């Protein structure tokens, strides 16, 4: 690890700690508050919107380093910030996300790779449509997972490090210290929530980073490494469709939420999910793609089993 990297990590960490401390007062003053309701996993009102620190410090850092693709995250993050304040309907947010994702996907390296590989078999606009749905879904799934203390930050930190190793870039490794700083405030008992502004930023950062991949192997490996944050909401969505729920309504039916309802502490559930991400990352680098695929499929079956073992949660609101 070179001295410049160490310097960047320390500066980003300290700036983030100080900024979040300042933001707590500002956000409280302007009523960015998460009030307790029937969908809450907490029992006291807490400050939300702290994830704007990702946008502020991240934007300056990426600009200084001359890395411009992550700046596209700002659109999703600002949309999340507006939602934190004004409660924009999910359908309206989704429309904006789909439109913006279409432009991002169309200009991406991975879309070009798909066209060069699949153009003989599929229409390029159909390929684009599938990619837009995947990217928009990924961003929203990360957002859905931000329901208990620390789960998103703790899981994304090892992903950022994995991405740095795969791409041989120190930028995302340094950025992970911004997330580590926030995790200190967000770990149970949390002092502040990242809000949609933060979860949308991190979700779009993962999505936009994946779109820059020019290798199927790296694209799918990095997707599988973060799969604990994707499989949970996918299974929940499918199960809610089976039970004919309104999928646009709020709920507490994700597996991680039901684990908390069954008695586990926030920090325990967050540790479980982040540990799985670490194991998947270690598997890819040490044991290879085949074992990673096997573990991801196993994880899918385990999550599905746990969901249907506790199907009473879905039946209770049918």
Long-range contacts (C-beta under 8 A, 24 or more apart in sequence): 5-170, 5-173, 5-174, 8-61, 8-170, 8-174, 9-173, 9-174, 9-177, 10-177, 12-57, 12-61, 12-174, 12-175, 12-177, 12-178, 12-181, 13-177, 13-178, 13-180, 13-181, 14-181, 15-57, 16-53, 16-57, 16-177, 16-178, 16-181, 16-182, 17-181, 17-184, 19-53, 19-56, 19-57, 20-50, 20-53, 20-181, 20-182, 20-185, 20-192, 23-49, 23-50, 23-52, 23-53, 23-192, 24-50, 24-191, 24-192, 27-192, 30-85, 32-84, 32-85, 32-195, 34-193, 34-195, 39-250, 39-251, 39-252, 41-147, 41-148, 41-252, 41-257, 41-260, 41-266, 42-149, 42-190, 46-190, 46-191, 46-192, 46-193, 47-191, 47-192, 47-193, 48-84, 48-192, 48-193, 48-194, 48-195, 49-81, 49-84, 49-85, 49-193, 49-194, 49-195, 49-197, 49-198, 50-182, 50-185, 50-186, 50-192, 50-193, 50-194, 50-195, 50-198, 51-77, 51-80, 51-182, 51-193, 51-194, 51-195, 51-196, 51-197, 51-198, 51-199, 51-201, 51-202, 52-77, 52-81, 52-195, 52-197, 52-198, 53-178, 53-181, 53-182, 53-198, 54-178, 54-179, 54-182, 54-194, 54-198, 54-201, 54-202, 54-205, 55-81, 55-197, 55-201, 57-178, 58-175, 58-178, 58-201, 58-205, 61-171, 61-174, 61-175, 61-178, 62-171, 65-171, 67-171, 69-208, 69-209, 69-212, 70-205, 70-208, 70-209, 72-104, 72-204, 72-208, 73-200, 73-201, 73-204, 73-205, 73-208, 74-201, 75-100, 75-204, 76-100, 76-139, 76-200, 76-201, 76-203, 76-204, 77-197, 77-198, 77-200, 77-201, 77-204, 78-197, 79-196, 79-200, 80-143, 80-195, 80-196, 80-197, 80-198, 80-199, 80-200, 80-201, 81-195, 81-196, 81-197, 83-196, 84-195, 84-196, 84-197, 90-248, 91-248, 94-136, 94-140, 97-136, 97-139, 97-140, 98-132, 98-136, 101-132, 101-135, 101-136, 101-139, 101-207, 102-128, 102-132, 104-135, 104-208, 104-211, 105-131, 105-132, 105-135, 105-211, 108-211, 108-212, 109-211, 109-212, 109-213, 109-214, 110-210, 110-211, 110-212, 110-213, 110-214, 110-219, 111-211, 112-214, 113-213, 113-214, 113-215, 113-216, 117-216, 135-207, 135-210, 135-211, 138-203, 138-206, 138-207, 138-210, 138-230, 139-200, 139-203, 139-204, 139-206, 139-207, 140-203, 140-233, 141-203, 141-229, 141-230, 141-233, 141-234, 142-199, 142-200, 142-202, 142-203, 142-206, 142-229, 142-230, 143-196, 143-199, 143-200, 143-203, 144-233, 144-236, 144-254, 145-199, 145-229, 145-232, 145-233, 145-254, 145-256, 146-193, 146-194, 146-196, 146-198, 146-199, 147-252, 147-254, 147-256, 147-257, 148-188, 148-256, 148-257, 148-260, 148-266, 148-269, 148-270, 149-186, 149-187, 149-188, 149-189, 149-190, 149-266, 149-267, 149-270, 150-183, 150-186, 150-187, 150-188, 150-190, 150-266, 150-267, 150-270, 151-229, 151-256, 151-266, 151-269, 151-270, 151-273, 151-274, 152-194, 152-199, 152-202, 152-229, 153-179, 153-180, 153-182, 153-183, 153-186, 153-194, 153-202, 154-183, 154-187, 154-270, 154-271, 154-273, 154-274, 155-226, 155-228, 155-229, 155-270, 155-273, 155-274, 155-277, 156-202, 156-206, 156-226, 156-229, 157-183, 157-274, 158-225, 158-274, 158-277, 158-278, 158-281, 159-206, 159-222, 159-225, 159-226, 159-277, 159-281, 161-281, 162-222, 162-225, 162-281, 162-284, 162-285, 163-209, 163-222, 165-285, 166-218, 166-221, 166-222, 167-218, 172-209, 187-267, 187-270, 188-265, 188-266, 188-267, 188-270, 190-266, 217-289, 220-289, 221-284, 221-289, 221-292, 224-280, 224-284, 224-292, 224-293, 224-296, 225-277, 225-280, 225-281, 225-284, 225-292, 226-277, 227-280, 227-296, 227-299, 227-300, 228-273, 228-276, 228-277, 228-280, 228-299, 229-273, 229-277, 231-299, 231-300, 231-303, 232-256, 232-303, 235-300, 235-303, 235-304, 235-307, 236-307, 239-307, 239-308, 239-311, 239-314, 240-314, 242-314, 243-314, 243-315, 243-318, 244-318, 245-314, 245-317, 245-318, 251-317, 253-313, 253-314, 253-317, 255-303, 255-306, 255-307, 258-310, 258-313, 261-313, 262-310
